[in-house]
Amino acid sequence: MQCVELLSNSAHNLLLVSVYLPSKGNRDHVDEFLECIDQLYELHQKYYGTHDIIIAGDLNEDLNDTATSSKRNRYLRNFISECNLSFNNAGKIFIKASGVECSELDYFLHTFKDQKLYTIKTVLHSVKMNVSDHHPVQMTCVLDFTKVTLKQRNSSNVTPKIKWDKMDMDLYKAMVDTSSNVILEKLANNQIGLEESIQTTCEVMANSAVKSSNIKPSYNAKPKLKVWTPAIQVALKEMRNSYNAWVNSGKHEDLDNVLFLEKRRTKQQFRKTVRVEIAKRREDEKELIMETRTRNMNLFHRLVRNTRKIGGEIIMDLNVNGQCYTGDENILAGFTEHFCTLATYDENINIDNDYHQSVEHEIRIINQLVKGKNIPDASSEELSNAIKNINKGKSADYYGITIEHIVNAGEIMVILLQSIINEIFQQGYVPDLLKIGLLTPIFKNKGSKNDAGNYRGITVLPVVSKIIDTVLKNRTQPSVKSVQHKYQRGFTSGSGPMNSALPVEEVYREVQDGETEAQIILLDAKSAFDKVIHTHKMRRVYQAGIEDKHWSLISSLHQNAASTIKWGGNISECFPVSLGVPMLLQLEKFQRRLLKQLLSLPTSTPDPAVYILSGILPVEAQIDKRALGLFNNICNQDESSTEKQLARRQISGKSLDSNSWFIQIKKILIKYNMDEINTYLDIPMKKEK
């Protein structure tokens, strides 16, 4: 079953459904047939009202034979009747091996009511090239649509990828140097502001790269072959010569026409030659993968690109919080709504409000304390090291810039960036245009592709922002290491998770030696970290000893941050990001490392540090709260209820050493200095209290 949607200028679009329903050749043909009809019914229910629908193909049932009363036939007729579909019988279509026409199996089931919009089905008996055991059938319908040119189909607001190995580097450097000198002069004379200079610098690099590269415009031409060899060239020449000879002879399609047969033969030979070469190259690539024993990153990234073909990301509609978005533009809007919701602070989040207000007050004081503590300008050596440490070959940012744009631009561009970054350091604030992330939704390979919840976002931050991040990381790393707990192994240079696993492994082995029993409890708090409010983490940054404008710069990276969605060759409008989003790389790599190191606490701490520093209730408190909620529900029940009678019996008959759930509730009440448990049973509290 295949579906094609045709967009119309009228009120209704057209949905074409091509089907081949199961034949009667296998044991489970009835169940398979009924299942296919159910799928067609779901399609009809979904698109009826907004689309005209045509279901066309081999139904493997003769609707012209009213004497047949099989379960399949009845189910099909009920489907047609319930969905109010129309069809007509045009005569026998299926041909037996003996050449006898015996039944009519191919139909057009449609929802058209106006007979002016369609023609009835006709059987084409005189198609000479037909080699099937079915006569072709034909139906025409009227559809008002606008023709889309190749240029319109290829329209995109995403900057094309630059092939640096095939561009004129001298021309690119000369164009960048000329414009950079102009911007430097305007900066020196205060003729241009900081944000305007950043915007202009990015535009200069992006435009110069496009003009210097060999990116060719798209022409209204047929798709080119994926492979090309001398054998394909010869086969193509023979095919064209045969075609020209056939055209000059009058385009006769008789099977006894020599030129017509030669045209068919050369065309088949050409296609065969292309398919053979494609298969050969596919096998060569598999062999290359198998024989590659050393680490080959180019081959690895090529395999990754092969799995990210555009055909794998095509979806017709997207479900976001129960709402369906259909069409490329609407799907982009759906992704924007989904990720915007994830990045927006939830006012109903369960936090300790008193603690939160205390942190906000401290942050206001810290802002005043660090305002007058200036920091050194970024040196040319710091800038060069930062540029070298950023990985190449990555996706372009919101402005179409990659680190290659800066590496290949030359010394004058580095001087210009140094002037811009030093101005940022003096102000102690990163401009908002350097905090716009370009987010690409990536399918998680689980669940439905039409559900927005099954996508995670990968965000690319501006390259200039990455350079600032790297300089800040190198400067603040000593302060971080001095307060980092000795048991912290994640995001630590020269260490990793295996170092943390070693003590656990040794304990496990010790238990085995002593033939005793032990239980290991692991807590995954990463999702909670991603939802931590930014100001709570910045308080901890200040406590780590970062007490000058470095703190202001790190803090400003979290303020007024924004993201935009890239999907289907288009980019959405920006939306604000007020907190960390699960699975989103909104914070730069060094920021996540820095803050996770700062949040680390000794392993003996009873509650996860991330909950304590954020003001969110610890896991233990969350569990206690739910348990007390259930107990309050029991307290509000009638005295004759089984639950309340059980509660009174267990409380009166069990000691504190018991494993009874009600005794655990009693311990929870004692832990939080609440009233005696029988008080709540006698005088239940209402939910609003």
N, C-alpha and C positions, 0 to 999 in steps of 0.2 A: 504494500500500500504506500503510495506517494502522494503528497499534496503540494499544490502550487497556488499561491495567492496572487491575483492580478488586481492591482489598485485601479479604481475607476474614478472618473470625474463626477460620476453621479452619486446618489445616496448609498448605493450598494456596491461593494467590491465583489469580485468573482473568486470562488474557491473551486479549483479543479482537483478531484480525487481520482487517481488511477488505481484500480483494484484488480486483483486476480484471486478470487475466492477459492478455497480448498476444493479439490475434486473428490470423487468418491472412491479413490483408489486405496486408501489406507483405513485402518480399523477405527481411528479416532476422528474420522472426517466430520462427523456431526458436531462434536464439541468444538473442533477448530473452526468450523463454519459459523457456529453460533457466536463464538468469541469475536470473530471478525465483524459480524453484524453489530455486536455490542460496541465495538470500537467506532464503527461508522455512526452509530446512534450518538455516541459522545461527541463526535465531530459536528454532527448536525445540531445538537443542543448548544454547542459552544458558539457556532458561527451563524446559526439561523437568526435572522433579524438584522444582521449587519452585512451579510454576504448572500449573493445568489450562489447556489451550490449545484455542481454537476458531478455525479459519481458515475464514472465510465469504466468499462472493462468487462472481463469475462466473469460473469456471476456463477457459472457452472450450475445454473438452474434455468429451466425453460418456463418462463412466465406465460408463454402462449399455451401451455398445456394445462388446462384447467382440471383435467382428470387426475393429475398427480396430486397426492395428498401426503407427501413425506413431511417429516418434521422440519427438514431444511427449507422446503418450499413454503410451508406455512409460516415459519419464522421470518423468512424474507418478505413475504407478502404483508405480514403484520408490521414489519419495519417500514415498508413503503406506505402503508395506510396510516400509521401513527405519525410519520413525519410529513405526510401529505405530499409525497413525491409523485412526479408524473413520468410516464414513459410510453412508448408506443411499440407495437410489434410490426416488423417490416418483412418478415419471411424467414425461412430457414437459412442458417448461417454456417453451422458446423457440417463438415464433409467427412463422411466415413472413408476408410481405406479403399472401399470399393468404388468411391466417387459419388455416392448417393448423399444428397443433402437431407439431414434427419432432424435437426432441432435448432432452436434459436437461444443462444447462451450469452451473447454480447449485447449490452444495453447501455443506454444513457438515462440515469435517474436524475431528475433535476427539479428545481423549485420554481422555475419560470411560470408565471401565470399569464403574462401578456404574450399572445402568439406572434406578435410583431417582432419580438426580441429573439426568436429562435426558429429553426426549421426542424421538421420531424426527422427521425433517423432514416437513413437510406442505406441500402446494401450495395456495395460496389462489386459487381460480378465480373467486370471486364478488366481488372488490373492484371496485366500480363506478368509482372514481376513477382506476384504473390506466390510464395512457396509454403504458406501456412495451411493448416487444415480448417481455417476459419476464413470466410469472406470478410474483407474490411468493411467497416461501417462508418458512417459519417454523419455529423450534426454540426450546424453552424449557429452561432449566437452573436448578438450585437453587444459590443462593449465600448464605451466612450473613455478613452485614456489618452494621456499625453506621452508622446514619444520622448524618451530620455536619451540624450546623446552620451557618447563615451566620455566626454569631458565632464559631464554632470555626474556620471557614475563614479568617476575617479576623484571627485571633489573632496578635499580634505583640508582641515586647518591644522594638521600635524606636520611639522617640519620634516622633509625627507631626510633619510639617513645619509650621512656623508661618508663616501668611500675615500678615506685619507690616502690609501695607497695608489689612487688613480686621479689625484687632483694636482693642480699646479700650485705647489707650495710657495714658490717665489712670488707668484701673483697674489696669493692669499696674504703672505707676510707683508708685501708692499701695501696692499689695501688697508690692512689693519694698522700698520705703522703710521700711515697718513692720517687716518681718522683718530688714532690714539693721541698723536701730537696735538691735534685740535682740541680734544677733550681735556688734556693735561693743561693746556694754556688757559682754557676757560675756567678750570678748577682753580688755578693759581690766581686768576683775576676775579674770583667770586662771581663769575658770570653764569654759573650753572650750579644747581643744587645737588645734594648728595644722591637723592633718589633718581633724579633725571640723569645724572652721570652714570649710575648703575644701569638704568634702562637703555641708555644710548650705547654703552659699552657692549651689552649683550646683543643689541641689534646689529652693531658693527661686526662682531664676530660671526653671528649667524648669517647675515647677508653676504659677507665676504666669502664665507665657506661655500655658500650655494653658487655664487657667481664664479668661483674658482674651480668648482668641481665639474665633472662631466655628466651631471644629471640632465638627461634629455627630456623634453616635454613629451607628453603622451599624445600620439596621433590616432586618428580614427582608422585603425588598421586591425586586421584579424590577429588573434594571438599567435605568437611565433612558436616554433617547435622547441621543445625542451632539450633536444639532442640534435647533433648535426655531424654527419660523417660523409666521406666521398661516396659511399654506397647509397646513402639517402639522397645525395645530390643527383646521382645518376637516375635513381628511381623516380625522383620528382620531375626530372627533365623528360623522361619517357612518358610519365602520366600527362604532363602538359601537352606534349606533342600529340598523343593519342586523343586528348580532349579537343584540341584545335582541329585535328582531322575530322573528328566526328561532328563538330559544329559546322565546319565548312561543307560537309556532305548533306546538311539539312536536319541534323539532330533526330535521326530515325531511331526509335526504340524497339525495333523488331528484334526478336531473339535470333533470327537468322542473319542479322546485319553484322558483318565482320568488324566494322569500325566500332560499333556499339559494344560488341563483346570485348574488343581490344581495350576500349576505354575502361570497362569494368575490371579487366584483368590487371592493367597497369595501376589502377587505383588500389586494388587489393594488395598488389605487390608492394606499393609504396607504404601503405599502412603497416604491412607485415614487417617491412624493414625497420620502420620507426619503433614498433613494439619490441622487436628483437634487440635493438640497441638499448632501449630503456631497461629491459630485463637484464641485459649484460652489465650495464652500469650498476644496477641494483645489487647484483651478485658481487661485483667488484668491491662495492662499498661494504658489504657484509664481510667479505674476506679481509678487507683492510682493518675492520674493527676487531676481527678475531686475531689478526697477526700483530696488532699494536700492543706491545707488552709494557712499554714505558708510558709515563704520564704525558699525554698529548692534549693540552687544553684546547687547541684549535679544533681537534676532532671532537672533543667533548661538547664544545659550544655548537658545533655544526649539528650534532645529534639533537641537542636541545632545540635548536631552531627548526629542525625537521619535525619535531613533535608539536610545534606551535604554528602549524599551518593555519591559514585563515579559515579554512573549511571546518576546523575543529572548534571554532569559537562562534559559529553562526547559530543564533537562536532566533526564533520567530517571536516569542513573547517572554516576558519576565514577570514573575510574581513577587510583589513586595508588600508584605504585611496584608495579604489578602486581596490586593489590587493588582490587576493584570495590565501590563504595558505591552503594546504591540507595535512593531515597526522600529527601525533603527533609532530614530530620534527619540521615540518614547522610551525605548530600552535604556538609552543613555540617561534620560530623565529619571527612570526608575532606579538605576544604580546610584545616581546622585542623591536621591531621597534616602536610599538605604544607608549609604556610608555617611551621609550628613547626620542621620539619626544616631549612628554609632559614635560620632565625634562630638555630639552635643551633650553638655552636662545635664544630667537628670536631677531635677529639683527634689524628686522623691527618693533619692539614694539614701540608704540607711547609714548615717554617720552620727558621730557624737558632736552635736551642734556646739556645745560649749567649747570643746577642744578645737573645733574648726574656727570659731570666732577668735580664740586665743592665738591660733597660728596666723590668721589674717592680720591681727594686730601686730604681731611680731614682724611680719613681712613688711608692713608699712614703716616700722622703725628701722628695719634693716635697709630699706631703700634710702632712707635719709642718711644712715651711717656710711654707706659705700659711695654715696654720690660725690663726695669730695676727694676720694682716694683714687687718684689717676694711676694709670698703668703705662708701662713702656710701649712705644710704637712697635709695630711688627717690622722686624729687620728683613732685609732681602734674603738672608740665609734661612730664616724661619719660613718665609714664603716659598722659597725654592724647595725646602724639605717637605712642606705641606703638599705642594703640587706633585712631587715625586711619589708621595705615599698614597695618593688617590688612584684607585684602580682604573685602568683604561678599558676600552671596549664595552662600556656600559651605555644604557639608554640615555637619550637626551632629556634635559629637564624641561620645565614649563616654557623656557625661552628658546628651546632648541639648541642648548649649549651642552657640550661634553667637555671632559678635561682635555681632550685632544685639541679643542679650539684654542685653549690657553697655551698648551705645550708647543704647538706649532706656530703661535702668533709672534714669538720673539721677545726680546728684552723690553721693548718699549711698552708692550701690553702688561708685562710683569710690574714695571714701574707704575703704570696707571692703576693697576689693582692694588699695589702697595699704598698709593695715595688714598684710594677709596677706603681700604681697610683701616688705615690709620685714622681717618676721619671718623669712622665708626667706633674705633677704640676710644677716641677722645670724647665722643658723645655718650658712650656707654650704652648704646641702644642699636640693635640690628633693624634696619628698615623693613617694613612689612612686605615689600615686594621680594625680599630674599627668603620669605617664609611660606611661599606658595608651592605646595607639593603637587606633583603630577602622579595621580593614582591610577593604576591599571588593575581592574578586577581579574583575579586568577581563580579558575575553577579548582575546587579542592579534590576533584576526582572521587567524589562520593555524593550520593543523592542525585536529584534532578538538576540538570543544567538550567532549567527555567525558574529555579528558586534562588533569589538573591542571597539567602542565608547560606548557600553552599559556595559562596565566593569569598575569598580573602583579598585584601588590597595590598599591593606592593607600590610604595610611594618613592618617587625620585625627587630629592630636594635640589634647589639651584646649586650649580657648581661653585659659585662664589661663596655661598653659605657653607659648603663643604670645606672650603679652604679656611674660612674663619673657624669652623669647628675644629679642624685639625690643629691649628695654632693654639686654640684654647686648651685642647686636650693635652698637648705637649707641655703647656705651662702649668696646668693644674694637676697633672699626674702625680708629682711628688706629694702634694697635700693629701691626695686620695689614698695613696699607699700607706701614709703614716697613720691613718685612722682605720684602715681596712682590717677586719678581724683576721686572725691567723688561720682560721678554719675556712675562710672564704677562698674558693678555688675557681668558681665560674668567672668569666670575663677578666681573667688575670693572666698577664704575660708569663709564658713558660709553664703554665699549669692548665688544668682542665678537669672535667667531671671525673675522669678516672682516678685522679688524686683524691677526690672526695670519697670515691667508692672503695678505696683501699682499706681504710679503717673499718668500714662496714663488713667488708669481706673477711678481715681478720677476726672480727667478733663472731661472725658466722662459723668460721673454722674452729674458733675456740669453743664454741658451743658444741660443735660436733665432737671435739676431743673429750669434753667433759660429760657427754651424753646427757646434756640438759636441754631445756626448751627455752626458746626466746622468740619474741615477736617483734618485727620491724614495721614501723608505721611511717609511711612516706606522705608528705603533703605537697600538693601542686598548687602553688599560690601565684603562678605567673599571670593568670587572668585577672586576679585582684590587683597586681602591680600595674597592669596596663590601664586600669580604671582609676588609679590614684590621682587625686587632684594635684595640679602642678605646684601650687604654692606650698603644699605640705612637704614636697620633696625639696623645694628650694630652701626651706628652713633648715633642713639637714645639710644642705650644701654649705650654708653659712657656718654651721656648727663644725664643719670639717676644716675650717681655717681659710676658706676662700672669702675674704672680707674686703675686697676692693671692687673696682669696676669689672673685673672678670666675672664676679657674681651677677652684676647688672646685665652683662652680655649674655650669660647663660640663661638668666631669667627672661630676658627679652625674646629669646628664641622660642619661648612658650606662649608669648603674648601675641594676640591678633594673628595667630597662624591660620592658614587656609589651605584647602586642597581643591583640586579639580580632577574630574574623571576623564580618562582617555579610553575610548571604546569605538571600534568600527571605523577608525581613521578620523574621528572627531573628538573635540575636547569640550567639556561642559563648562558652565559658569562656575566661579569659585564659591565655595561654602566655608564657613568658619569651623575651626577645630578648637574646641575648648578643653579637651582632655585627651589622654591617650586612648587609642582605639584598639581593641583586641585584634591581633594579627596585622596591624598596620605599622609600617616603619615610619611613623610620623616624626619620631625623634631620630636624630642622626646617630650613626653607629657609636660614636664616642660618648654621646649623651647617655645612651642606654647603659653603656659600660660604667660610666662615671656614677650614675645614680644608683644602679644596682649594687655597686661596691659600697656606696655610702649607706645604703639601707641594710647592709649585712650586720647581723648581731650574733653573739655567741650562741652556740647550739643549745646551751642550757636554758635560754630564754623560753618561757612557757608558751608564748603566743608569737605567731609570725610577725616579724618586724614590719612587714609591709602594711599590716592592718593597724599596728600601733601608731606608726608615723603618719598614716593617712587619716586617722580618726574613724575609719570604718571598723565596725565591730569585729573582733577576732572570731575565728572559726568556732572556738569553744563557746563564746558568748552567743553566736548565731544559733548553735545547737541548743544551748540552754533556753534561749528565747522561744524557740519552736516547741520545746518540751513543756515550758510553762504555759504556752498558748493552748496546748492540748489538755493540760491539767485544768486550766480555767474553763475549758469547754465542759469537762466532766463535772466541775463544781456547779455549773449553771444548770445541770440536768435535774430532773425530778428525783426525789429521795428513793422512789421505787425502781429507778433504773439500775440495771445490772452493774454498769461501770461505777456508779457512785457507791453502791453497796460494797463492791469489791474494794474500792478505795478505803472506805472506813474500816473494813475487816483487815486489810493488809497493814494499814498504818497503826492500828491498835495491837496487832499481833506480831509484828516484825521488829527486829532490832536494827540498829544502824549498820550492823555487819551483813545484813541481808542483801542479796542482789536484786530484790524486788524493784520494779520501776518506780513505784510510789516512794520507796525509801530514797531512791536517787533524786526524786523531786524534792524530798525533804532536805537532802544535802544541798541541793541548789538554792533553796530558800535560805538556808543557814549561810551559805557562801556569800549571798548578796544582802545579808542582814535584813531579811524580810520577815514578815509575821510568821507565827507558828502555823503549820500546815492545816490544822483543824479549823483555824480561823477562816480560811478561804473556803473550806467545805461548808461551814455554818453560814457565813455571810459572803456569798459569791460576789466577785467583782464583775461589773459589766465591761464589755469589750472596749467601749469608748474611754474607760478609765485607765 
